[in-house]
Amino acid sequence: MNATQFKQALTHVNLLDIRTPREWDDFNLGGFHVSLDTLLERIDEISKEKNWVIICYNGTQSLIAMRLLKAKGFTHIDHLEGGLEAYLSL
């Protein structure tokens, strides 16, 4: 999902922010926060029934997280291409 699509969908999706706790504390859009390094440990906290958009700073880690979750059976999942950097530059 690109930044423009993300902006339009922001109120209709669940955010999964996989940045570090420090990045989260500096700025966040809300949603569920779990850092990428603990994602698989906390996977049971993420509902497979909800529509998720994974966000990170530049889109690289969110792409990795999306692939991991898809491999674990998540189907309603996307990521923000270009990350928050792209969204904030709109």
C-alpha positions as CSV (number, residue, x, y, z in Angstrom):
1,M,0.0,0.0,0.0
2,N,1.5,3.4,-1.0
3,A,1.4,6.4,1.2
4,T,-1.6,8.0,-0.5
5,Q,-3.6,4.8,-0.1
6,F,-2.5,4.5,3.5
7,K,-3.7,8.1,4.2
8,Q,-7.1,7.3,2.8
9,A,-7.4,4.0,4.7
10,L,-5.9,5.1,8.0
11,T,-9.3,5.2,9.8
12,H,-10.3,1.8,8.4
13,V,-7.3,-0.4,9.2
14,N,-5.5,-1.7,12.2
15,L,-2.0,-0.4,12.5
16,L,0.8,-2.8,13.5
17,D,3.9,-0.6,14.3
18,I,7.0,-2.7,14.3
19,R,9.6,0.0,15.1
20,T,11.7,0.1,18.1
21,P,10.3,1.3,21.4
22,R,12.4,4.5,21.1
23,E,11.0,5.2,17.6
24,W,7.5,4.6,18.9
25,D,8.0,7.0,21.8
26,D,9.4,9.7,19.5
27,F,6.4,9.5,17.2
28,N,3.5,7.1,16.6
29,L,0.1,7.0,14.9
30,G,-1.4,4.7,17.5
31,G,-2.2,1.1,16.8
32,F,-0.6,-2.0,18.2
33,H,3.2,-1.7,18.8
34,V,5.5,-4.7,18.8
35,S,9.1,-4.4,17.7
36,L,10.2,-6.6,14.8
37,D,12.7,-8.4,17.0
38,T,9.8,-9.7,19.3
39,L,7.2,-10.1,16.6
40,L,7.3,-13.9,16.4
41,E,7.3,-14.2,20.3
42,R,4.1,-12.1,20.4
43,I,2.4,-13.3,17.3
44,D,-0.5,-14.7,19.4
45,E,-1.4,-11.1,20.3
46,I,-2.2,-10.3,16.7
47,S,-5.6,-11.3,15.4
48,K,-5.7,-13.1,12.0
49,E,-9.2,-11.8,11.6
50,K,-8.4,-8.1,11.5
51,N,-7.1,-6.1,8.5
52,W,-3.6,-5.0,9.4
53,V,-1.2,-2.5,7.8
54,I,2.3,-2.8,9.1
55,I,4.4,0.3,9.5
56,C,8.0,1.1,10.1
57,Y,10.3,4.1,9.3
58,N,11.1,3.4,5.6
59,G,9.1,0.3,4.6
60,T,12.0,-2.2,4.7
61,Q,11.2,-3.8,8.1
62,S,7.5,-3.8,7.5
63,L,8.0,-5.7,4.3
64,I,10.0,-8.3,6.3
65,A,7.3,-8.5,9.0
66,M,4.5,-8.8,6.4
67,R,6.3,-11.8,4.8
68,L,6.8,-13.4,8.2
69,L,3.2,-13.0,9.1
70,K,1.9,-14.3,5.7
71,A,4.1,-17.4,6.2
72,K,2.3,-17.8,9.6
73,G,-1.1,-17.8,7.9
74,F,-2.1,-14.1,8.1
75,T,-4.1,-13.1,5.0
76,H,-5.5,-9.7,5.8
77,I,-2.2,-7.9,5.9
78,D,-0.3,-5.2,4.0
79,H,2.5,-2.8,4.7
80,L,3.2,0.8,4.1
81,E,5.6,1.2,1.1
82,G,8.2,3.8,2.0
83,G,7.1,3.7,5.6
84,L,6.3,6.6,7.8
85,E,8.9,8.6,5.9
86,A,6.7,8.4,2.8
87,Y,3.5,9.1,4.7
88,L,4.9,12.2,6.4
89,S,6.2,13.6,3.2
90,L,2.7,13.9,1.7
